[in-house]
Amino acid sequence: MSEEEWAFFERFILAVRAPNGRKPTNHRPVLDGIFWIARTGAPWRDLPAEFGKWSSVCRQFRRWTLA
């Protein structure tokens, strides 16, 4: 994701806080991981470590999908 694209999406993503009041985390690697999965068609378990744990990225994708 380019810097311009991230600048656009960042305000929407960081505006949402967790129900427990935690500060929002950096979701850019998560979004990049989701885009990588969508672009390659690879299974979640093949997600490169640079995007974070595959299970965490998958879980966040699921949360956003259900929301």
C-alpha positions in Angstrom: 0.0 0.0 0.0 1.4 3.4 -0.9 1.8 6.2 1.5 -1.0 8.1 -0.1 -3.3 5.2 0.1 -2.5 4.6 3.8 -3.0 8.3 4.6 -6.5 8.0 3.2 -7.5 4.8 5.1 -5.6 5.5 8.3 -8.1 8.0 9.7 -11.0 5.5 9.3 -9.1 2.6 10.9 -7.6 4.5 13.8 -10.9 6.2 14.6 -12.3 2.8 15.8 -11.2 1.9 19.4 -11.5 -1.6 20.9 -14.4 -2.1 23.2 -12.0 -2.5 26.2 -10.6 1.0 25.5 -7.2 -0.1 24.3 -5.4 2.3 22.0 -5.7 1.2 18.3 -2.7 -0.7 17.0 -0.9 -0.2 13.7 -3.2 -1.9 11.3 -1.1 -1.2 8.2 0.7 -4.5 8.3 -2.6 -6.3 8.7 -4.1 -4.5 5.7 -1.0 -5.2 3.7 -1.3 -8.9 4.7 -5.0 -9.0 3.7 -4.2 -7.5 0.3 -1.3 -9.9 -0.1 -3.7 -12.9 0.5 -6.3 -11.4 -1.9 -3.6 -10.7 -4.6 -1.9 -14.1 -4.4 -4.8 -16.4 -3.6 -2.6 -18.2 -1.1 -4.0 -19.8 2.1 -3.7 -17.8 5.3 -1.0 -20.1 6.7 1.3 -19.1 3.9 1.2 -15.4 4.8 4.8 -14.1 5.2 5.9 -13.2 8.7 6.5 -9.6 7.7 2.7 -9.1 8.0 2.4 -10.5 11.5 1.0 -13.8 12.7 -1.2 -15.3 10.0 -3.9 -16.2 12.6 -4.0 -12.6 13.9 -4.3 -11.1 10.4 -7.0 -13.7 9.6 -8.9 -12.9 12.8 -8.8 -9.2 12.2 -10.0 -9.7 8.6 -12.9 -11.8 10.0 -13.8 -9.1 12.5 -13.8 -6.4 9.9 -15.8 -8.6 7.6 -18.5 -9.2 10.2 -18.6 -5.6 11.2 
